[in-house]
């Protein structure tokens, strides 16, 4: 009888300690997530990290789950605690490998957390990469998908080197289906075209290549950035507008550039101290949360359906693919995108670029095409 009571007491004590630890883990995580980049909460977060880092392996999944909604600074603190706990668990052979793999395979989880879980798992499971990465060619995690694409690129190169061109072509095509990073796309496209494959990169990336454009409007002394010219009030393709150099009208323009670059300076005129407006329609079959990804060396503002989404008053900082990513919720049917591009009056050679590229993508980076009903036109007043 006494022995039974003793074991019951031990079980109760163990259960209480486990509950207390779980509570402490949750409390520590909550404290860490309150840290701010201005230094607010640093002291409390530092204390919480030290306490959290002493937890056993049962805290690993809760920490990974906590990445969702955490700011970048908090994620760094949480990552530090995770790595400390994981290191100790590996030494003790207590890493929860099955739970980590389940977390990695759950595409709804935070991409950075999934990557951290993967990097931890492969430290103890040499077969995990071959087992997991091939299935991630279209994964929402940019880094995991990049690994999957790179494996295929390497495989295709080996096949091509061995003279197996048809097989190499198929593998390159498979790699392209998941590639969104510019360097990998170039590494795929060049050999594919050599092998005779026609590739529409504008379609692959989701670039908008057909635009209506009007201008120039006055941007002398950079005053045009904050001046609301007529297109900001109403888009009317039938009316002539008062521009910087007289009346201006909307005109249709397009680009055949692989990466959707439209060069205003070369295609229209190298205007200085000027504002140009460009508009295009994007048709969505349903409400979608996507991203407008823009590259331009010029100051800009962008609207969708009359609502200003984002603006940046900065000139000549270079231009790269996906330089800016602006979240947007597209409504079903037609959505009108209006882009305002401002060029200043600098005369240096490096300050002459007046161009842009714009594409529609999922948060993962994969392109999304406009699905225009056949009975409508691409652009309408």
VMD Tcl script that draws the C-alpha trace (Angstrom):
set ca {
  {0.00 0.00 0.00}
  {2.80 2.39 0.98}
  {4.66 1.46 -2.20}
  {1.64 2.28 -4.35}
  {1.27 5.66 -2.68}
  {4.95 6.36 -3.25}
  {4.65 5.67 -6.97}
  {1.48 7.77 -7.17}
  {3.32 10.65 -5.53}
  {6.19 10.29 -8.00}
  {3.80 10.28 -10.93}
  {2.02 13.36 -9.61}
  {5.33 15.14 -9.06}
  {6.52 14.26 -12.59}
  {3.23 15.43 -14.08}
  {3.41 18.69 -12.16}
  {7.00 19.33 -13.25}
  {6.10 18.61 -16.89}
  {3.13 20.99 -16.75}
  {5.26 23.64 -15.10}
  {7.97 23.30 -17.76}
  {5.41 23.56 -20.56}
  {3.99 26.66 -18.90}
  {7.45 28.16 -18.48}
  {8.26 27.46 -22.14}
  {5.11 29.25 -23.26}
  {5.83 32.16 -20.94}
  {9.42 32.47 -22.13}
  {8.38 32.36 -25.78}
  {5.72 35.01 -25.21}
  {8.28 37.24 -23.50}
  {10.79 36.85 -26.32}
  {8.18 37.71 -28.96}
  {7.62 41.08 -27.29}
  {11.15 42.29 -28.03}
  {11.34 45.29 -30.37}
  {14.15 46.57 -32.61}
  {14.28 49.85 -30.68}
  {15.56 47.87 -27.69}
  {12.23 47.58 -25.93}
  {11.96 44.31 -24.03}
  {15.60 43.33 -24.55}
  {16.35 42.75 -20.87}
  {13.29 40.59 -20.28}
  {13.85 38.73 -23.56}
  {17.47 38.02 -22.69}
  {16.41 36.48 -19.39}
  {13.69 34.46 -21.12}
  {16.15 33.13 -23.72}
  {18.51 31.91 -20.99}
  {15.66 30.11 -19.24}
  {14.24 28.72 -22.46}
  {17.64 27.45 -23.57}
  {17.74 25.17 -20.53}
  {14.57 23.35 -21.59}
  {14.60 19.78 -22.85}
  {13.84 18.66 -26.40}
  {10.08 18.90 -25.83}
  {10.42 22.68 -26.27}
  {11.73 22.43 -29.85}
  {8.42 22.17 -31.71}
  {6.73 24.92 -29.63}
  {9.66 27.19 -30.44}
  {9.35 26.43 -34.16}
  {5.62 27.11 -34.03}
  {6.29 30.45 -32.36}
  {8.13 31.76 -35.46}
  {4.71 32.54 -36.96}
  {3.88 36.16 -36.23}
  {7.24 36.90 -34.61}
  {9.23 39.91 -35.77}
  {12.71 39.31 -37.27}
  {14.51 40.25 -34.05}
  {12.39 37.88 -31.97}
  {12.99 35.10 -34.52}
  {16.74 35.51 -34.07}
  {16.40 35.16 -30.30}
  {14.11 32.14 -30.67}
  {16.50 30.56 -33.15}
  {19.36 30.89 -30.65}
  {17.37 29.09 -27.97}
  {16.32 26.39 -30.43}
  {19.89 25.72 -31.54}
  {21.12 25.43 -27.95}
  {18.39 22.95 -27.02}
  {18.82 20.99 -30.27}
  {22.59 20.74 -29.75}
  {22.10 19.27 -26.30}
  {19.42 16.89 -27.56}
  {21.75 15.63 -30.31}
  {24.50 14.96 -27.78}
  {22.04 12.99 -25.65}
  {20.55 11.22 -28.68}
  {17.14 12.67 -27.79}
  {16.39 14.79 -30.85}
  {12.69 14.29 -31.79}
  {13.44 13.38 -35.42}
  {9.92 12.17 -36.27}
  {8.35 15.38 -34.97}
  {10.87 17.51 -36.84}
  {10.22 15.71 -40.12}
  {6.48 16.06 -39.65}
  {6.97 19.79 -39.07}
  {9.16 20.14 -42.17}
  {6.55 18.43 -44.34}
  {3.76 20.71 -43.09}
  {3.71 23.43 -45.77}
  {1.46 25.64 -43.65}
  {4.25 26.22 -41.13}
  {6.56 29.22 -41.15}
  {9.19 28.83 -43.94}
  {12.10 29.95 -41.75}
  {11.07 27.54 -39.02}
  {10.79 24.68 -41.51}
  {14.27 25.47 -42.83}
  {15.70 25.48 -39.31}
  {14.03 22.15 -38.58}
  {15.47 20.72 -41.80}
  {19.00 21.95 -41.09}
  {18.76 20.34 -37.65}
  {17.38 17.04 -38.91}
  {20.11 16.46 -41.51}
  {22.73 16.70 -38.77}
  {21.57 13.33 -37.44}
  {19.86 11.78 -40.48}
  {22.14 11.47 -43.50}
  {19.27 10.23 -45.69}
  {16.89 13.08 -44.88}
  {18.03 15.26 -47.79}
  {17.45 12.54 -50.40}
  {14.12 11.70 -48.80}
  {12.70 15.20 -48.43}
  {14.21 17.68 -50.90}
  {13.12 16.04 -54.21}
  {9.47 16.54 -53.21}
  {9.92 20.27 -52.64}
  {10.24 21.46 -56.24}
  {7.09 23.59 -55.80}
  {7.36 24.15 -52.06}
  {6.23 27.51 -50.60}
  {9.56 27.74 -48.78}
  {11.95 29.63 -51.06}
  {15.09 28.02 -49.60}
  {13.79 24.45 -49.58}
  {12.52 24.82 -53.12}
  {15.86 26.28 -54.19}
  {17.60 23.14 -52.90}
  {15.19 20.97 -54.88}
  {15.78 22.99 -58.04}
  {19.55 22.85 -57.61}
  {19.50 19.06 -57.30}
  {17.72 18.88 -60.64}
  {20.12 21.35 -62.26}
  {23.07 19.26 -61.11}
  {21.38 16.09 -62.35}
  {20.62 17.63 -65.74}
  {24.21 18.83 -66.13}
  {25.47 15.32 -65.47}
  {23.07 13.87 -68.03}
  {24.06 16.51 -70.59}
  {27.74 15.82 -70.00}
  {27.08 12.12 -70.53}
  {25.49 12.89 -73.89}
  {21.94 12.07 -72.73}
  {20.44 15.24 -74.15}
  {16.80 14.19 -74.21}
  {16.89 13.13 -70.57}
  {18.77 16.28 -69.62}
  {16.15 18.39 -71.37}
  {13.34 16.80 -69.36}
  {15.15 17.33 -66.07}
  {15.94 20.95 -66.92}
  {12.25 21.49 -67.71}
  {11.31 20.01 -64.36}
  {13.81 22.29 -62.62}
  {12.42 25.34 -64.40}
  {8.91 24.56 -63.12}
  {10.04 25.39 -59.59}
  {12.77 27.97 -60.23}
  {12.17 31.59 -59.20}
  {15.67 32.82 -58.36}
  {17.27 34.67 -61.25}
  {20.61 32.85 -61.09}
  {19.00 29.41 -61.20}
  {16.63 30.40 -64.00}
  {19.58 31.57 -66.09}
  {21.44 28.33 -65.35}
  {18.44 26.40 -66.66}
  {17.37 28.53 -69.60}
  {20.75 28.74 -71.35}
  {21.21 24.95 -71.79}
  {17.51 24.45 -72.56}
  {17.66 26.93 -75.40}
  {20.85 25.28 -76.62}
  {18.90 22.03 -76.66}
  {16.23 23.66 -78.84}
  {13.61 24.39 -76.18}
  {11.56 27.56 -76.59}
  {10.98 29.31 -73.26}
  {8.67 32.19 -72.40}
  {10.28 33.72 -69.33}
  {7.72 36.51 -69.14}
  {5.04 33.87 -68.70}
  {7.18 31.85 -66.30}
  {7.72 34.82 -63.97}
  {4.29 36.41 -64.41}
  {5.56 39.68 -65.91}
  {3.08 42.22 -67.23}
  {4.42 43.15 -70.65}
  {1.55 45.14 -72.19}
  {0.97 48.62 -70.79}
  {-0.73 51.91 -71.50}
  {1.58 54.86 -70.80}
  {1.19 58.64 -70.68}
  {3.56 61.54 -70.02}
  {5.78 63.32 -69.41}
  {4.42 65.42 -66.56}
  {6.56 67.92 -64.69}
  {8.99 66.67 -62.05}
  {11.42 69.61 -62.05}
  {12.91 70.06 -58.57}
  {11.27 66.69 -57.79}
  {7.91 68.37 -57.30}
  {6.02 65.83 -59.39}
  {6.31 63.02 -56.85}
  {3.74 64.64 -54.55}
  {1.72 66.26 -57.33}
  {-1.45 64.38 -58.21}
  {-1.69 64.65 -61.98}
  {-4.82 63.66 -63.90}
  {-4.18 59.87 -64.10}
  {-4.28 59.69 -60.30}
  {-7.78 61.11 -60.35}
  {-9.16 59.15 -63.30}
  {-7.80 56.86 -65.99}
  {-9.38 57.99 -69.25}
  {-7.74 56.74 -72.43}
  {-9.88 58.98 -74.67}
  {-8.82 62.39 -73.33}
  {-5.67 64.40 -74.04}
  {-3.96 65.62 -70.87}
  {-1.81 68.65 -70.07}
  {1.77 67.46 -69.76}
  {5.18 69.01 -69.23}
  {5.79 69.57 -72.95}
  {2.22 70.14 -74.11}
  {-0.74 67.81 -74.57}
  {-0.08 64.12 -74.01}
  {-2.17 61.06 -74.74}
  {-2.20 57.47 -73.54}
  {-0.39 55.08 -75.87}
  {-0.03 51.31 -75.92}
  {3.46 49.92 -75.32}
  {4.90 46.47 -74.78}
  {8.19 44.72 -74.18}
  {9.64 41.47 -75.47}
  {12.46 41.46 -72.93}
  {12.80 38.08 -71.17}
  {12.54 39.77 -67.79}
  {9.74 42.16 -68.68}
  {11.92 45.29 -68.64}
  {10.28 48.28 -70.29}
  {12.82 51.03 -71.03}
  {11.08 54.41 -71.15}
  {14.30 56.26 -72.04}
  {14.94 54.08 -75.11}
  {11.38 53.30 -76.21}
  {9.84 56.74 -75.74}
  {12.36 59.40 -74.67}
  {15.09 59.97 -72.05}
  {12.96 62.56 -70.27}
  {14.59 64.43 -67.37}
  {12.64 65.93 -64.48}
  {9.65 63.91 -65.63}
  {6.74 61.81 -64.40}
  {5.26 58.97 -66.45}
  {2.15 56.94 -65.63}
  {1.76 53.31 -66.71}
  {-1.33 51.18 -66.29}
  {-2.22 47.53 -66.91}
  {-5.08 45.22 -66.01}
  {-4.73 42.02 -64.04}
  {-7.65 39.59 -64.18}
  {-8.14 37.25 -61.25}
  {-10.60 34.32 -61.24}
  {-11.15 34.79 -57.49}
  {-10.00 36.89 -54.57}
  {-6.28 36.26 -54.16}
  {-3.58 37.47 -51.80}
  {-0.56 37.91 -54.06}
  {2.40 40.25 -54.46}
  {3.31 42.91 -56.98}
  {7.06 42.60 -57.52}
  {8.68 45.67 -59.01}
  {12.17 46.57 -60.15}
  {13.08 50.17 -61.02}
  {15.89 52.68 -60.39}
  {13.36 55.53 -60.19}
  {11.05 56.98 -57.56}
  {7.60 55.41 -57.74}
  {4.07 55.02 -56.43}
  {1.67 52.19 -57.15}
  {-2.11 51.90 -56.93}
  {-4.48 48.96 -57.40}
  {-8.12 49.75 -58.10}
  {-7.55 53.35 -57.02}
  {-5.95 52.49 -53.67}
  {-2.36 53.58 -53.04}
  {-0.43 50.50 -51.94}
  {3.13 51.72 -51.56}
  {5.53 54.46 -52.60}
  {9.27 55.11 -52.51}
  {10.78 58.53 -53.12}
  {14.33 57.44 -53.93}
  {16.32 57.76 -57.13}
  {19.12 55.75 -58.76}
  {19.63 52.95 -56.23}
  {19.99 50.36 -58.98}
  {17.51 47.83 -60.29}
  {17.23 44.09 -59.69}
  {14.60 41.41 -60.13}
  {11.98 41.56 -57.34}
  {13.58 44.69 -55.91}
  {10.32 45.58 -54.17}
  {7.52 43.23 -53.07}
  {4.14 44.77 -52.31}
  {1.37 42.55 -50.86}
  {-1.99 43.00 -52.54}
  {-5.42 41.42 -52.40}
  {-6.82 41.16 -55.91}
  {-10.58 41.09 -56.27}
  {-12.33 38.67 -58.65}
  {-12.35 39.98 -62.22}
  {-10.47 43.03 -63.47}
  {-7.96 44.83 -61.28}
  {-6.41 48.07 -62.51}
  {-2.74 48.65 -61.68}
  {-1.39 52.20 -61.94}
  {2.34 52.86 -61.66}
  {3.83 56.36 -61.32}
  {7.52 56.63 -62.24}
  {9.56 59.74 -61.51}
  {12.89 60.65 -63.09}
  {14.96 63.51 -61.63}
  {17.26 65.98 -63.39}
  {20.69 64.50 -62.65}
  {23.00 64.41 -65.68}
  {25.57 61.82 -64.57}
  {25.80 58.77 -66.84}
  {24.69 56.43 -64.04}
  {21.54 58.51 -63.48}
  {20.01 58.06 -66.95}
  {18.09 54.81 -66.51}
  {14.33 55.30 -66.73}
  {12.79 51.84 -66.74}
  {10.82 49.24 -64.81}
  {9.79 45.59 -64.68}
  {6.66 44.41 -62.87}
  {5.32 40.94 -62.23}
  {2.59 39.27 -60.19}
  {3.68 36.45 -57.90}
  {2.73 34.33 -54.96}
  {4.62 34.97 -51.71}
  {6.77 31.96 -52.62}
  {7.93 33.78 -55.77}
  {6.17 31.68 -58.40}
  {4.57 33.76 -61.14}
  {0.81 34.20 -61.53}
  {-0.72 35.01 -64.90}
  {-3.64 37.30 -65.58}
  {-6.63 35.16 -66.55}
  {-8.45 37.49 -68.86}
  {-11.90 36.38 -70.00}
  {-11.89 35.93 -73.76}
  {-14.77 38.35 -74.18}
  {-12.86 41.30 -72.67}
  {-9.87 43.34 -73.74}
  {-6.62 43.59 -71.78}
  {-7.04 47.30 -71.07}
  {-10.22 49.29 -70.96}
  {-11.15 52.79 -69.82}
}
mol new
graphics top color blue
foreach p $ca { graphics top sphere $p radius 0.5 }
foreach p [lrange $ca 0 end-1] q [lrange $ca 1 end] { graphics top cylinder $p $q radius 0.2 }
display resetview
